[in-house]
Amino acid sequence: MPDVPPAPEAPAAASTPPNQGRGPGGRPGRPSGGRPGGAPGARAGGQRPGATTPVPVEPTVEPTDPHKWGRIDEAGVVYVYGPTGERAVGNWQAGDSEAGLAHFARRFDDFATEIALLETRLATGSGDPKATRTHAIELRESVETLSGIGDLDSAAARLEIVIGAADAAIAGASTARAAARASAVAAKETLCVEAESLAESEQWKATGDRLKEIVDEWRTIKGIDRKTDDALWKRFAKARDAFTRRRGTHFADLDKQRGAAREAKETLIARAEALSDSTEWGKTAGEYRTLMEEWKASGRAPRDVEDALWDRFRAAQEKFFSHRNQTFSERDHEFESNASIKDGLLADAEKINPAGGLEAAKAALRSIQERWEAAGKVPRERIKEFDSRLRAVEDRIRSAEDSHWRRTDPETSARIEQFRSRAESFRTQAAKARTSGNERKAKEAEAHAVQWEEWLSAAQGAVDR
């Protein structure tokens, strides 16, 4: 929130009777907390991703009409009107009575601004409600001695409302702390329940990692008394220890199983090597798939031999599949005519221009895709090239379709219009403030307008990608 401008000093000839000065509250300086980070436009009940608390704008106080609430007599004594009559609030000798009335009205306006600031802090939650209540009480006690001309009864009534609202906010904060503690306890109880459900898990690595993550999450949960926290921790540790003991037993048994797995894999390697010279391509490929399934089912051998066993098994497969691939490559020449057809289809596809009509482009692509499938196989070395070129055309049309959707999305259009409207509104406020001579307010409004215009530009850029 911007700083409140300091109250104007009275001319040397103006004086204030005893006990007619400002109350103990004084005039506030910069509100505590400074400017909250964030952007305008945050919604109650949730914020857009990346957005933070909106920046409150300093409340505007309408200038007081001093003729309605006070007067200056021929001797320069200044009076304010009240429900029980008028009372003297000062003395004016510095000039004509109009200047004096304006001076004491500004004092009341400063006082009203302090009240408005307290109201704004309560409404936005940007200040400490206890400090706000204390300040409001100080201001209320100073109303009857305020050296200013204005609606003092209304000011006092507003302060009573502020004090009541601050009391409610303080009570709400206490309730919030209790709710936060209950939420923290519930969060740790949820982690305990999860740990207990994992105690019998056999997903050793995933469960071990998750239990470590739970410990990290546990440390981030604060606000629980020591006794309750210790009891919850013991409950979690019991579940974790049960899992750890079971995992240790499992890996001890696993070491025994690895010796048997080594023998099984030696047998599979012998069978794979016996098939490596076969020319029954389909049948032998199926047998190798079966061998691979058996390999996976046999478990892991000891670490120091597992890689060597796999290299031998894989070498036997590679010998067979390399021979098969060589044979198949000799057949690729039969597919050259298919490649010629697909070359022509690709040439047509690459001429498709979505800018000339998205629906027509999509229809043309569908036609080419149907003929593409009917054209049949192509030489193996050209498969990647053809697929890549066709995919590039498909991606280009899909990108055009996505861009069209972004441009026509009602939600995006509404958001852009909101940005434009807010920017124009702040520009109008700036113009009005400058016309009225309020340069500070004009600059503030212009700063807001610039921020909204930047967001408008970013949103329009995203649509035009």
Helices and strands as residue ranges (DSSP letters): H 66-69, E 70-72, E 77-82, E 85-91, H 97-124, H 129-142, G 143-145, H 152-198, H 204-220, H 226-275, H 281-297, H 303-331, G 332-335, H 336-350, G 354-356, H 358-375, H 380-408, H 410-435, H 439-464
